[in-house]
Amino acid sequence: MPPDSTSETDLAALRQRIRALERGGVEMSATPLGAPVLDDALPGGGLARAAVHEIAPVRLSWDDGPATGFMLVLLGRVLAQDARPALWIASQPDLHPPGLPAFGVDPARLLLARAHHASDTLWAMETALRSPAVAAVVSEIRQIDRTASRRLHLAAETGRTTGLLLLRRDRAQSGRVEPSAATTRWHIGAMPGSGGTPPETPGHPRWRVELRRCRGGRPADFLVEWNDATADFALVTPLYDGAAALDGSDERFQDVG
């Protein structure tokens, strides 16, 4: 018999092609997040492109800021590997461009759009996701059902664009999160920050990052420290028990699917 000349690279490419055919022909390449602990938890070694990802605060009244921060980190990683701009669809004019570089996002590469109604937001996001003109589309929304999220997912596959959905809630709303077609769902909460230098100065922000849903993967829980001076991870470590659990006295998102 002739020697087997099939390399590991060939086998990996073949497996990727088979997975693409099983998904209907879309090759799900990934954007590395730059932290091996996080990347190892995600199929493909990073955040799936041509897909939609949901980011939500753990506690409704406290964690909107950390959720926004982590979403910006994901956006920055996508833009670092793609020359196209990103579109941000917002309902409120509260985005602060000078603060974006701390999360690795160049404000000059961000297009802003305003949508006053959820239906307008979803229409604009679906349309933009289908376009090859942008690398990513960010939307802020308070509620989305499985049908709408499925439409967004199909649009992301068509345009080979990354969709980031930032779920915003207030206490007047239920903490229930509806079933979704998103590829990943992340719940983000604030943790006590590390000490600064000198000690009286603020340290790096720390977040509890809960990977609640991951298509092709498993749920996971991490402590993440972000260095906003270098726009990079300072620490990422798995959380295996409840020792670092967030205070359960406040309302939390209830993941139902």
CYANA upper distance limits for C-alpha pairs under 8 A (distance plus 0.5 A):
  6 THR  CA     10 ASP  CA      6.73
  6 THR  CA     11 LEU  CA      7.57
  7 SER  CA     11 LEU  CA      6.90
  8 GLU  CA     12 ALA  CA      6.62
  9 THR  CA     13 ALA  CA      6.66
 10 ASP  CA     14 LEU  CA      6.62
 11 LEU  CA     15 ARG  CA      6.65
 12 ALA  CA     16 GLN  CA      6.70
 13 ALA  CA     17 ARG  CA      6.66
 14 LEU  CA     18 ILE  CA      6.71
 15 ARG  CA     19 ARG  CA      6.73
 16 GLN  CA     20 ALA  CA      6.68
 16 GLN  CA     27 GLU  CA      7.80
 17 ARG  CA     21 LEU  CA      6.77
 17 ARG  CA     27 GLU  CA      7.60
 18 ILE  CA     22 GLU  CA      6.75
 19 ARG  CA     23 ARG  CA      6.83
 19 ARG  CA     27 GLU  CA      8.06
 20 ALA  CA     24 GLY  CA      6.86
 20 ALA  CA     25 GLY  CA      5.30
 20 ALA  CA     26 VAL  CA      5.60
 20 ALA  CA     27 GLU  CA      5.18
 20 ALA  CA     28 MET  CA      7.41
 21 LEU  CA     25 GLY  CA      4.92
 21 LEU  CA     26 VAL  CA      7.59
 23 ARG  CA     27 GLU  CA      8.46
 26 VAL  CA    157 GLU  CA      7.15
 28 MET  CA     44 GLY  CA      8.40
 28 MET  CA     48 ALA  CA      6.45
 28 MET  CA     49 ARG  CA      6.51
 28 MET  CA     50 ALA  CA      7.01
 28 MET  CA     51 ALA  CA      8.47
 29 SER  CA     44 GLY  CA      7.38
 29 SER  CA     48 ALA  CA      6.42
 29 SER  CA     49 ARG  CA      6.19
 29 SER  CA     50 ALA  CA      8.33
 30 ALA  CA     44 GLY  CA      6.36
 30 ALA  CA     45 GLY  CA      7.07
 30 ALA  CA     46 GLY  CA      5.41
 30 ALA  CA     47 LEU  CA      5.53
 30 ALA  CA     48 ALA  CA      4.75
 30 ALA  CA     49 ARG  CA      5.83
 31 THR  CA     45 GLY  CA      8.18
 31 THR  CA     46 GLY  CA      5.41
 31 THR  CA     47 LEU  CA      5.42
 31 THR  CA     48 ALA  CA      6.83
 31 THR  CA     49 ARG  CA      7.20
 31 THR  CA     77 ARG  CA      7.41
 31 THR  CA     78 VAL  CA      6.67
 31 THR  CA     81 GLN  CA      7.88
 32 PRO  CA     39 ASP  CA      6.69
 32 PRO  CA     45 GLY  CA      6.68
 32 PRO  CA     46 GLY  CA      4.64
 32 PRO  CA     47 LEU  CA      6.80
 32 PRO  CA     77 ARG  CA      7.81
 33 LEU  CA     38 LEU  CA      7.56
 33 LEU  CA     39 ASP  CA      6.68
 33 LEU  CA     46 GLY  CA      6.39
 33 LEU  CA     47 LEU  CA      7.47
 33 LEU  CA     74 LEU  CA      7.62
 33 LEU  CA     77 ARG  CA      6.59
 34 GLY  CA     39 ASP  CA      7.77
 34 GLY  CA    233 PHE  CA      8.15
 35 ALA  CA     39 ASP  CA      6.61
 35 ALA  CA    233 PHE  CA      7.43
 35 ALA  CA    236 VAL  CA      7.39
 36 PRO  CA     40 ASP  CA      6.26
 37 VAL  CA     41 ALA  CA      7.13
 37 VAL  CA    236 VAL  CA      7.16
 37 VAL  CA    237 THR  CA      7.41
 37 VAL  CA    238 PRO  CA      7.93
 38 LEU  CA     42 LEU  CA      7.35
 38 LEU  CA     46 GLY  CA      8.08
 38 LEU  CA    236 VAL  CA      8.08
 39 ASP  CA     43 PRO  CA      8.48
 39 ASP  CA     45 GLY  CA      5.15
 39 ASP  CA     46 GLY  CA      5.16
 39 ASP  CA     47 LEU  CA      8.12
 40 ASP  CA     45 GLY  CA      6.04
 40 ASP  CA     46 GLY  CA      7.96
 41 ALA  CA     45 GLY  CA      7.91
 41 ALA  CA    217 GLY  CA      7.50
 41 ALA  CA    218 ARG  CA      7.99
 41 ALA  CA    220 ALA  CA      7.81
 42 LEU  CA     46 GLY  CA      5.97
 42 LEU  CA     47 LEU  CA      7.26
 42 LEU  CA    214 CYS  CA      7.80
 42 LEU  CA    217 GLY  CA      6.78
 43 PRO  CA     48 ALA  CA      8.38
 43 PRO  CA    216 GLY  CA      6.74
 43 PRO  CA    217 GLY  CA      6.62
 44 GLY  CA     48 ALA  CA      7.84
 48 ALA  CA    162 THR  CA      8.17
 48 ALA  CA    183 THR  CA      8.22
 49 ARG  CA    160 ARG  CA      7.23
 49 ARG  CA    161 THR  CA      6.77
 49 ARG  CA    162 THR  CA      5.58
 50 ALA  CA    153 HIS  CA      8.32
 50 ALA  CA    156 ALA  CA      5.32
 50 ALA  CA    157 GLU  CA      5.11
 50 ALA  CA    158 THR  CA      8.09
 50 ALA  CA    159 GLY  CA      7.57
 50 ALA  CA    160 ARG  CA      4.65
 50 ALA  CA    161 THR  CA      5.11
 50 ALA  CA    162 THR  CA      5.63
 50 ALA  CA    163 GLY  CA      8.15
 51 ALA  CA    153 HIS  CA      6.17
 51 ALA  CA    156 ALA  CA      5.84
 51 ALA  CA    157 GLU  CA      6.74
 51 ALA  CA    160 ARG  CA      8.18
 51 ALA  CA    161 THR  CA      7.36
 51 ALA  CA    162 THR  CA      5.84
 51 ALA  CA    163 GLY  CA      6.59
 51 ALA  CA    182 ALA  CA      7.85
 51 ALA  CA    183 THR  CA      6.78
 52 VAL  CA    152 LEU  CA      7.49
 52 VAL  CA    153 HIS  CA      6.07
 52 VAL  CA    156 ALA  CA      7.28
 52 VAL  CA    162 THR  CA      6.52
 52 VAL  CA    163 GLY  CA      4.79
 52 VAL  CA    164 LEU  CA      6.34
 52 VAL  CA    165 LEU  CA      7.77
 52 VAL  CA    182 ALA  CA      5.69
 52 VAL  CA    183 THR  CA      6.36
 52 VAL  CA    184 THR  CA      7.85
 53 HIS  CA    162 THR  CA      8.41
 53 HIS  CA    163 GLY  CA      6.58
 53 HIS  CA    164 LEU  CA      5.53
 53 HIS  CA    165 LEU  CA      6.60
 53 HIS  CA    182 ALA  CA      5.89
 53 HIS  CA    183 THR  CA      6.21
 53 HIS  CA    184 THR  CA      5.44
 53 HIS  CA    185 ARG  CA      6.41
 53 HIS  CA    186 TRP  CA      8.36
 54 GLU  CA    164 LEU  CA      6.48
 54 GLU  CA    165 LEU  CA      5.19
 54 GLU  CA    166 LEU  CA      6.62
 54 GLU  CA    167 LEU  CA      7.60
 54 GLU  CA    182 ALA  CA      7.00
 54 GLU  CA    184 THR  CA      6.77
 54 GLU  CA    185 ARG  CA      5.12
 54 GLU  CA    186 TRP  CA      6.59
 55 ILE  CA     67 ALA  CA      6.87
 55 ILE  CA     71 MET  CA      7.05
 55 ILE  CA    164 LEU  CA      7.85
 55 ILE  CA    165 LEU  CA      6.59
 55 ILE  CA    166 LEU  CA      5.53
 55 ILE  CA    167 LEU  CA      6.65
 55 ILE  CA    185 ARG  CA      6.42
 55 ILE  CA    186 TRP  CA      5.25
 55 ILE  CA    187 HIS  CA      6.42
 55 ILE  CA    188 ILE  CA      7.77
 56 ALA  CA     64 ASP  CA      8.07
 56 ALA  CA     67 ALA  CA      6.33
 56 ALA  CA    166 LEU  CA      6.57
 56 ALA  CA    167 LEU  CA      5.47
 56 ALA  CA    168 ARG  CA      7.43
 56 ALA  CA    185 ARG  CA      8.31
 56 ALA  CA    186 TRP  CA      6.73
 56 ALA  CA    187 HIS  CA      5.36
 56 ALA  CA    188 ILE  CA      6.70
 56 ALA  CA    253 PHE  CA      8.35
 57 PRO  CA     62 TRP  CA      8.29
 57 PRO  CA     63 ASP  CA      5.36
 57 PRO  CA     64 ASP  CA      5.81
 57 PRO  CA     66 PRO  CA      7.73
 57 PRO  CA     67 ALA  CA      5.70
 57 PRO  CA    167 LEU  CA      8.06
 57 PRO  CA    168 ARG  CA      8.17
 57 PRO  CA    187 HIS  CA      5.91
 57 PRO  CA    188 ILE  CA      5.41
 57 PRO  CA    189 GLY  CA      6.47
 57 PRO  CA    252 ARG  CA      8.46
 57 PRO  CA    253 PHE  CA      7.82
 58 VAL  CA     63 ASP  CA      6.72
 58 VAL  CA    187 HIS  CA      5.70
 58 VAL  CA    188 ILE  CA      5.79
 58 VAL  CA    189 GLY  CA      5.61
 58 VAL  CA    252 ARG  CA      5.87
 58 VAL  CA    253 PHE  CA      6.29
 59 ARG  CA     63 ASP  CA      6.08
 59 ARG  CA    189 GLY  CA      7.32
 59 ARG  CA    250 ASP  CA      6.66
 59 ARG  CA    251 GLU  CA      5.96
 59 ARG  CA    252 ARG  CA      4.86
 59 ARG  CA    253 PHE  CA      7.03
 60 LEU  CA     64 ASP  CA      7.63
 60 LEU  CA    169 ARG  CA      6.68
 60 LEU  CA    170 ASP  CA      6.57
 60 LEU  CA    171 ARG  CA      7.14
 60 LEU  CA    175 GLY  CA      7.65
 60 LEU  CA    250 ASP  CA      8.10
 60 LEU  CA    251 GLU  CA      6.39
 60 LEU  CA    252 ARG  CA      6.38
 60 LEU  CA    253 PHE  CA      7.44
 61 SER  CA    170 ASP  CA      7.03
 61 SER  CA    171 ARG  CA      7.35
 61 SER  CA    250 ASP  CA      8.21
 61 SER  CA    251 GLU  CA      8.10
 62 TRP  CA    189 GLY  CA      8.36
 62 TRP  CA    190 ALA  CA      8.19
 63 ASP  CA     67 ALA  CA      6.67
 63 ASP  CA    188 ILE  CA      7.33
 63 ASP  CA    189 GLY  CA      5.70
 63 ASP  CA    190 ALA  CA      6.50
 64 ASP  CA     68 THR  CA      6.69
 64 ASP  CA    168 ARG  CA      7.55
 65 GLY  CA     69 GLY  CA      6.64
 66 PRO  CA     70 PHE  CA      6.66
 66 PRO  CA    188 ILE  CA      6.72
 66 PRO  CA    189 GLY  CA      6.57
 66 PRO  CA    190 ALA  CA      6.44
 66 PRO  CA    207 TRP  CA      7.13
 67 ALA  CA     71 MET  CA      6.66
 67 ALA  CA    166 LEU  CA      8.12
 67 ALA  CA    187 HIS  CA      7.81
 67 ALA  CA    188 ILE  CA      5.57
 67 ALA  CA    189 GLY  CA      7.45
 68 THR  CA     72 LEU  CA      6.69
 68 THR  CA    166 LEU  CA      7.63
 69 GLY  CA     73 VAL  CA      6.88
 69 GLY  CA    103 PHE  CA      7.63
 70 PHE  CA     74 LEU  CA      6.93
 70 PHE  CA    188 ILE  CA      7.93
 71 MET  CA     75 LEU  CA      6.74
 71 MET  CA    164 LEU  CA      7.81
 71 MET  CA    166 LEU  CA      7.76
 72 LEU  CA     76 GLY  CA      6.50
 72 LEU  CA    100 LEU  CA      8.10
 72 LEU  CA    103 PHE  CA      6.41
 72 LEU  CA    104 GLY  CA      8.15
 72 LEU  CA    105 VAL  CA      7.54
 73 VAL  CA     77 ARG  CA      6.82
 73 VAL  CA    103 PHE  CA      5.75
 73 VAL  CA    104 GLY  CA      7.04
 73 VAL  CA    105 VAL  CA      8.24
 74 LEU  CA     78 VAL  CA      6.90
 75 LEU  CA     79 LEU  CA      6.75
 75 LEU  CA    105 VAL  CA      7.52
 75 LEU  CA    136 ALA  CA      7.84
 75 LEU  CA    164 LEU  CA      8.32
 76 GLY  CA     80 ALA  CA      6.59
 76 GLY  CA    103 PHE  CA      7.01
 76 GLY  CA    104 GLY  CA      5.24
 76 GLY  CA    105 VAL  CA      5.17
 76 GLY  CA    106 ASP  CA      8.40
 77 ARG  CA     81 GLN  CA      7.29
 77 ARG  CA    104 GLY  CA      7.78
 78 VAL  CA     82 ASP  CA      6.84
 78 VAL  CA    135 ALA  CA      7.75
 78 VAL  CA    136 ALA  CA      7.81
 78 VAL  CA    162 THR  CA      8.36
 79 LEU  CA     83 ALA  CA      7.17
 79 LEU  CA     84 ARG  CA      7.81
 79 LEU  CA     85 PRO  CA      7.75
 79 LEU  CA     86 ALA  CA      8.06
 79 LEU  CA    105 VAL  CA      7.89
 79 LEU  CA    135 ALA  CA      7.35
 79 LEU  CA    136 ALA  CA      8.31
 82 ASP  CA    135 ALA  CA      6.75
 83 ALA  CA    135 ALA  CA      8.01
 84 ARG  CA    109 ARG  CA      8.27
 84 ARG  CA    133 ALA  CA      7.09
 84 ARG  CA    134 VAL  CA      5.70
 84 ARG  CA    135 ALA  CA      5.60
 85 PRO  CA    109 ARG  CA      5.28
 85 PRO  CA    110 LEU  CA      6.34
 85 PRO  CA    111 LEU  CA      7.62
 85 PRO  CA    133 ALA  CA      8.12
 85 PRO  CA    134 VAL  CA      5.69
 85 PRO  CA    135 ALA  CA      6.31
 85 PRO  CA    136 ALA  CA      7.84
 86 ALA  CA    109 ARG  CA      6.86
 86 ALA  CA    110 LEU  CA      5.57
 86 ALA  CA    111 LEU  CA      6.55
 86 ALA  CA    134 VAL  CA      5.82
 86 ALA  CA    135 ALA  CA      6.01
 86 ALA  CA    136 ALA  CA      5.28
 86 ALA  CA    137 VAL  CA      6.22
 86 ALA  CA    138 VAL  CA      8.13
 87 LEU  CA    110 LEU  CA      6.37
 87 LEU  CA    111 LEU  CA      5.15
 87 LEU  CA    112 LEU  CA      6.42
 87 LEU  CA    113 ALA  CA      7.83
 87 LEU  CA    128 ALA  CA      8.27
 87 LEU  CA    134 VAL  CA      7.42
 87 LEU  CA    136 ALA  CA      6.94
 87 LEU  CA    137 VAL  CA      5.29
 87 LEU  CA    138 VAL  CA      6.65
 88 TRP  CA    110 LEU  CA      7.42
 88 TRP  CA    111 LEU  CA      6.56
 88 TRP  CA    112 LEU  CA      5.46
 88 TRP  CA    113 ALA  CA      6.64
 88 TRP  CA    137 VAL  CA      6.42
 88 TRP  CA    138 VAL  CA      5.12
 88 TRP  CA    139 SER  CA      6.49
 89 ILE  CA    112 LEU  CA      6.62
 89 ILE  CA    113 ALA  CA      5.24
 89 ILE  CA    114 ARG  CA      6.19
 89 ILE  CA    115 ALA  CA      7.11
 89 ILE  CA    121 THR  CA      7.22
 89 ILE  CA    124 ALA  CA      8.16
 89 ILE  CA    125 MET  CA      7.87
 89 ILE  CA    137 VAL  CA      8.09
 89 ILE  CA    138 VAL  CA      6.51
 89 ILE  CA    139 SER  CA      5.29
 89 ILE  CA    140 GLU  CA      7.17
 90 ALA  CA    112 LEU  CA      8.01
 90 ALA  CA    113 ALA  CA      6.77
 90 ALA  CA    114 ARG  CA      5.59
 90 ALA  CA    115 ALA  CA      6.58
 90 ALA  CA    121 THR  CA      8.34
 90 ALA  CA    139 SER  CA      6.65
 90 ALA  CA    140 GLU  CA      6.10
 91 SER  CA    114 ARG  CA      6.12
 91 SER  CA    115 ALA  CA      5.68
 91 SER  CA    116 HIS  CA      5.81
 91 SER  CA    117 HIS  CA      8.09
 91 SER  CA    140 GLU  CA      7.42
 92 GLN  CA    114 ARG  CA      7.88
 93 PRO  CA    114 ARG  CA      8.43
 96 HIS  CA    100 LEU  CA      7.63
 97 PRO  CA    107 PRO  CA      6.17
 98 PRO  CA    107 PRO  CA      7.97
 99 GLY  CA    103 PHE  CA      8.29
100 LEU  CA    104 GLY  CA      7.21
100 LEU  CA    105 VAL  CA      5.66
100 LEU  CA    106 ASP  CA      7.05
100 LEU  CA    107 PRO  CA      6.91
101 PRO  CA    105 VAL  CA      5.35
101 PRO  CA    106 ASP  CA      6.12
101 PRO  CA    107 PRO  CA      7.82
101 PRO  CA    231 ALA  CA      7.70
102 ALA  CA    228 ASP  CA      5.14
102 ALA  CA    229 ALA  CA      6.82
102 ALA  CA    230 THR  CA      7.82
102 ALA  CA    231 ALA  CA      5.67
103 PHE  CA    228 ASP  CA      6.82
103 PHE  CA    231 ALA  CA      5.63
103 PHE  CA    232 ASP  CA      8.08
104 GLY  CA    231 ALA  CA      5.72
104 GLY  CA    232 ASP  CA      8.16
105 VAL  CA    109 ARG  CA      8.36
106 ASP  CA    110 LEU  CA      7.70
115 ALA  CA    120 ASP  CA      6.24
115 ALA  CA    121 THR  CA      5.92
116 HIS  CA    120 ASP  CA      7.51
116 HIS  CA    121 THR  CA      8.04
117 HIS  CA    121 THR  CA      6.85
118 ALA  CA    122 LEU  CA      6.71
118 ALA  CA    141 ILE  CA      7.18
118 ALA  CA    142 ARG  CA      8.44
119 SER  CA    123 TRP  CA      6.64
120 ASP  CA    124 ALA  CA      6.53
121 THR  CA    125 MET  CA      6.58
121 THR  CA    139 SER  CA      7.53
121 THR  CA    140 GLU  CA      8.48
121 THR  CA    141 ILE  CA      8.02
122 LEU  CA    126 GLU  CA      6.53
122 LEU  CA    148 ALA  CA      8.10
122 LEU  CA    152 LEU  CA      8.47
123 TRP  CA    127 THR  CA      6.64
124 ALA  CA    128 ALA  CA      6.59
125 MET  CA    129 LEU  CA      6.48
125 MET  CA    137 VAL  CA      7.10
125 MET  CA    138 VAL  CA      8.21
125 MET  CA    139 SER  CA      7.37
125 MET  CA    152 LEU  CA      7.85
126 GLU  CA    130 ARG  CA      6.94
126 GLU  CA    151 ARG  CA      7.65
126 GLU  CA    152 LEU  CA      5.82
126 GLU  CA    155 ALA  CA      6.32
126 GLU  CA    156 ALA  CA      8.28
127 THR  CA    131 SER  CA      7.28
127 THR  CA    155 ALA  CA      8.02
128 ALA  CA    134 VAL  CA      7.91
128 ALA  CA    137 VAL  CA      7.35
129 LEU  CA    134 VAL  CA      8.20
129 LEU  CA    136 ALA  CA      7.93
129 LEU  CA    137 VAL  CA      6.97
129 LEU  CA    152 LEU  CA      7.82
129 LEU  CA    155 ALA  CA      5.88
129 LEU  CA    156 ALA  CA      5.43
129 LEU  CA    158 THR  CA      8.19
129 LEU  CA    159 GLY  CA      6.18
129 LEU  CA    160 ARG  CA      8.18
129 LEU  CA    161 THR  CA      6.15
129 LEU  CA    162 THR  CA      7.93
129 LEU  CA    163 GLY  CA      7.46
130 ARG  CA    155 ALA  CA      5.34
130 ARG  CA    156 ALA  CA      6.50
130 ARG  CA    157 GLU  CA      8.24
130 ARG  CA    158 THR  CA      6.01
130 ARG  CA    159 GLY  CA      4.62
130 ARG  CA    160 ARG  CA      8.11
130 ARG  CA    161 THR  CA      7.89
131 SER  CA    159 GLY  CA      5.63
131 SER  CA    161 THR  CA      8.30
132 PRO  CA    159 GLY  CA      5.63
132 PRO  CA    160 ARG  CA      7.47
132 PRO  CA    161 THR  CA      7.60
134 VAL  CA    161 THR  CA      7.43
135 ALA  CA    161 THR  CA      5.94
135 ALA  CA    162 THR  CA      6.91
136 ALA  CA    161 THR  CA      5.98
136 ALA  CA    162 THR  CA      5.05
136 ALA  CA    163 GLY  CA      6.14
136 ALA  CA    164 LEU  CA      7.90
137 VAL  CA    161 THR  CA      7.98
137 VAL  CA    162 THR  CA      6.92
137 VAL  CA    163 GLY  CA      5.44
137 VAL  CA    164 LEU  CA      6.69
138 VAL  CA    163 GLY  CA      6.57
138 VAL  CA    164 LEU  CA      5.26
138 VAL  CA    165 LEU  CA      6.42
138 VAL  CA    166 LEU  CA      7.83
139 SER  CA    164 LEU  CA      6.98
139 SER  CA    165 LEU  CA      5.61
139 SER  CA    166 LEU  CA      6.55
140 GLU  CA    165 LEU  CA      6.58
140 GLU  CA    166 LEU  CA      5.26
140 GLU  CA    167 LEU  CA      6.48
140 GLU  CA    168 ARG  CA      7.06
141 ILE  CA    165 LEU  CA      7.62
141 ILE  CA    166 LEU  CA      6.84
141 ILE  CA    167 LEU  CA      5.74
141 ILE  CA    168 ARG  CA      6.39
142 ARG  CA    167 LEU  CA      5.84
142 ARG  CA    168 ARG  CA      5.39
142 ARG  CA    169 ARG  CA      6.10
143 GLN  CA    167 LEU  CA      7.53
143 GLN  CA    177 VAL  CA      8.38
143 GLN  CA    178 GLU  CA      8.39
144 ILE  CA    148 ALA  CA      6.82
144 ILE  CA    149 SER  CA      7.10
144 ILE  CA    178 GLU  CA      7.56
144 ILE  CA    180 SER  CA      8.30
145 ASP  CA    149 SER  CA      6.72
145 ASP  CA    178 GLU  CA      6.42
145 ASP  CA    179 PRO  CA      7.09
145 ASP  CA    180 SER  CA      6.80
146 ARG  CA    150 ARG  CA      6.45
146 ARG  CA    178 GLU  CA      7.68
146 ARG  CA    179 PRO  CA      6.07
146 ARG  CA    180 SER  CA      4.89
146 ARG  CA    181 ALA  CA      6.32
147 THR  CA    151 ARG  CA      6.90
147 THR  CA    180 SER  CA      8.38
147 THR  CA    181 ALA  CA      8.44
148 ALA  CA    152 LEU  CA      6.90
149 SER  CA    153 HIS  CA      6.64
149 SER  CA    180 SER  CA      6.41
149 SER  CA    181 ALA  CA      5.90
149 SER  CA    182 ALA  CA      6.97
150 ARG  CA    154 LEU  CA      6.75
150 ARG  CA    180 SER  CA      7.87
150 ARG  CA    181 ALA  CA      5.64
150 ARG  CA    182 ALA  CA      7.97
151 ARG  CA    155 ALA  CA      6.70
152 LEU  CA    156 ALA  CA      6.66
152 LEU  CA    163 GLY  CA      8.37
153 HIS  CA    157 GLU  CA      6.85
153 HIS  CA    181 ALA  CA      7.43
153 HIS  CA    182 ALA  CA      7.29
154 LEU  CA    158 THR  CA      6.75
155 ALA  CA    159 GLY  CA      6.76
156 ALA  CA    160 ARG  CA      5.96
156 ALA  CA    161 THR  CA      5.44
156 ALA  CA    162 THR  CA      6.75
156 ALA  CA    163 GLY  CA      7.13
157 GLU  CA    161 THR  CA      7.35
169 ARG  CA    173 GLN  CA      6.94
169 ARG  CA    175 GLY  CA      8.17
175 GLY  CA    251 GLU  CA      7.43
175 GLY  CA    252 ARG  CA      6.46
175 GLY  CA    253 PHE  CA      4.89
175 GLY  CA    254 GLN  CA      6.17
176 ARG  CA    253 PHE  CA      6.13
176 ARG  CA    254 GLN  CA      5.11
176 ARG  CA    255 ASP  CA      6.84
176 ARG  CA    256 VAL  CA      7.64
177 VAL  CA    253 PHE  CA      6.84
177 VAL  CA    254 GLN  CA      6.20
177 VAL  CA    255 ASP  CA      5.54
177 VAL  CA    256 VAL  CA      6.55
177 VAL  CA    257 GLY  CA      8.03
178 GLU  CA    255 ASP  CA      7.61
178 GLU  CA    256 VAL  CA      6.50
178 GLU  CA    257 GLY  CA      6.81
179 PRO  CA    255 ASP  CA      8.37
179 PRO  CA    256 VAL  CA      6.45
179 PRO  CA    257 GLY  CA      4.45
180 SER  CA    257 GLY  CA      6.85
183 THR  CA    213 ARG  CA      7.90
183 THR  CA    214 CYS  CA      6.38
183 THR  CA    215 ARG  CA      5.80
184 THR  CA    211 LEU  CA      7.81
184 THR  CA    212 ARG  CA      8.02
184 THR  CA    213 ARG  CA      5.59
184 THR  CA    214 CYS  CA      4.98
184 THR  CA    215 ARG  CA      6.95
185 ARG  CA    211 LEU  CA      6.64
185 ARG  CA    212 ARG  CA      6.06
185 ARG  CA    213 ARG  CA      5.40
185 ARG  CA    214 CYS  CA      7.25
186 TRP  CA    209 VAL  CA      7.33
186 TRP  CA    210 GLU  CA      6.08
186 TRP  CA    211 LEU  CA      5.21
186 TRP  CA    212 ARG  CA      6.25
186 TRP  CA    213 ARG  CA      7.66
187 HIS  CA    209 VAL  CA      6.62
187 HIS  CA    210 GLU  CA      5.50
187 HIS  CA    211 LEU  CA      7.06
187 HIS  CA    212 ARG  CA      7.33
188 ILE  CA    207 TRP  CA      7.00
188 ILE  CA    208 ARG  CA      6.20
188 ILE  CA    209 VAL  CA      5.39
188 ILE  CA    210 GLU  CA      6.72
189 GLY  CA    207 TRP  CA      5.95
189 GLY  CA    208 ARG  CA      5.50
189 GLY  CA    209 VAL  CA      7.23
189 GLY  CA    246 LEU  CA      8.03
190 ALA  CA    205 PRO  CA      8.48
190 ALA  CA    206 ARG  CA      6.81
190 ALA  CA    207 TRP  CA      5.20
190 ALA  CA    208 ARG  CA      6.68
191 MET  CA    205 PRO  CA      8.16
191 MET  CA    206 ARG  CA      5.63
191 MET  CA    207 TRP  CA      5.58
191 MET  CA    208 ARG  CA      6.71
191 MET  CA    246 LEU  CA      8.10
192 PRO  CA    205 PRO  CA      8.11
192 PRO  CA    206 ARG  CA      6.80
193 GLY  CA    202 PRO  CA      8.25
193 GLY  CA    203 GLY  CA      6.29
193 GLY  CA    204 HIS  CA      6.21
193 GLY  CA    205 PRO  CA      5.46
193 GLY  CA    206 ARG  CA      5.58
193 GLY  CA    225 GLU  CA      8.30
194 SER  CA    202 PRO  CA      8.38
194 SER  CA    203 GLY  CA      5.39
194 SER  CA    204 HIS  CA      6.07
194 SER  CA    205 PRO  CA      7.56
194 SER  CA    206 ARG  CA      7.77
195 GLY  CA    199 PRO  CA      6.29
195 GLY  CA    200 GLU  CA      8.31
195 GLY  CA    201 THR  CA      7.90
195 GLY  CA    202 PRO  CA      7.01
195 GLY  CA    203 GLY  CA      5.13
195 GLY  CA    204 HIS  CA      7.89
196 GLY  CA    200 GLU  CA      7.19
196 GLY  CA    201 THR  CA      5.49
196 GLY  CA    202 PRO  CA      5.61
196 GLY  CA    203 GLY  CA      4.41
196 GLY  CA    204 HIS  CA      7.70
197 THR  CA    201 THR  CA      6.68
197 THR  CA    203 GLY  CA      8.01
204 HIS  CA    225 GLU  CA      6.84
204 HIS  CA    226 TRP  CA      6.35
204 HIS  CA    227 ASN  CA      6.02
204 HIS  CA    228 ASP  CA      7.51
205 PRO  CA    225 GLU  CA      6.33
205 PRO  CA    226 TRP  CA      6.20
205 PRO  CA    227 ASN  CA      7.87
206 ARG  CA    223 LEU  CA      7.54
206 ARG  CA    224 VAL  CA      6.04
206 ARG  CA    225 GLU  CA      4.82
206 ARG  CA    226 TRP  CA      6.86
207 TRP  CA    223 LEU  CA      6.46
207 TRP  CA    224 VAL  CA      5.70
207 TRP  CA    225 GLU  CA      6.93
208 ARG  CA    221 ASP  CA      7.78
208 ARG  CA    222 PHE  CA      6.32
208 ARG  CA    223 LEU  CA      5.36
208 ARG  CA    224 VAL  CA      6.76
209 VAL  CA    221 ASP  CA      6.33
209 VAL  CA    222 PHE  CA      5.56
209 VAL  CA    223 LEU  CA      6.73
209 VAL  CA    224 VAL  CA      7.23
210 GLU  CA    219 PRO  CA      8.04
210 GLU  CA    220 ALA  CA      6.55
210 GLU  CA    221 ASP  CA      5.02
210 GLU  CA    222 PHE  CA      6.88
211 LEU  CA    219 PRO  CA      5.69
211 LEU  CA    220 ALA  CA      5.56
211 LEU  CA    221 ASP  CA      6.56
212 ARG  CA    219 PRO  CA      5.54
212 ARG  CA    220 ALA  CA      7.39
212 ARG  CA    255 ASP  CA      8.35
213 ARG  CA    217 GLY  CA      8.43
213 ARG  CA    218 ARG  CA      7.53
213 ARG  CA    219 PRO  CA      6.29
214 CYS  CA    218 ARG  CA      6.42
214 CYS  CA    219 PRO  CA      7.05
220 ALA  CA    238 PRO  CA      8.22
221 ASP  CA    238 PRO  CA      6.42
221 ASP  CA    239 LEU  CA      5.89
221 ASP  CA    240 TYR  CA      7.79
222 PHE  CA    236 VAL  CA      7.16
222 PHE  CA    237 THR  CA      6.05
222 PHE  CA    238 PRO  CA      4.82
222 PHE  CA    239 LEU  CA      5.61
223 LEU  CA    235 LEU  CA      8.19
223 LEU  CA    236 VAL  CA      6.20
223 LEU  CA    237 THR  CA      5.80
223 LEU  CA    238 PRO  CA      6.71
223 LEU  CA    239 LEU  CA      6.95
224 VAL  CA    233 PHE  CA      7.88
224 VAL  CA    234 ALA  CA      8.30
224 VAL  CA    235 LEU  CA      6.14
224 VAL  CA    236 VAL  CA      5.02
224 VAL  CA    237 THR  CA      7.15
225 GLU  CA    233 PHE  CA      6.59
225 GLU  CA    234 ALA  CA      5.85
225 GLU  CA    235 LEU  CA      5.32
225 GLU  CA    236 VAL  CA      6.86
226 TRP  CA    231 ALA  CA      7.80
226 TRP  CA    232 ASP  CA      6.64
226 TRP  CA    233 PHE  CA      5.21
226 TRP  CA    234 ALA  CA      5.89
226 TRP  CA    235 LEU  CA      7.52
227 ASN  CA    231 ALA  CA      6.18
227 ASN  CA    232 ASP  CA      5.97
227 ASN  CA    233 PHE  CA      6.30
227 ASN  CA    234 ALA  CA      5.95
228 ASP  CA    232 ASP  CA      7.36
239 LEU  CA    244 ALA  CA      7.89
241 ASP  CA    245 ALA  CA      8.37
248 GLY  CA    252 ARG  CA      8.25
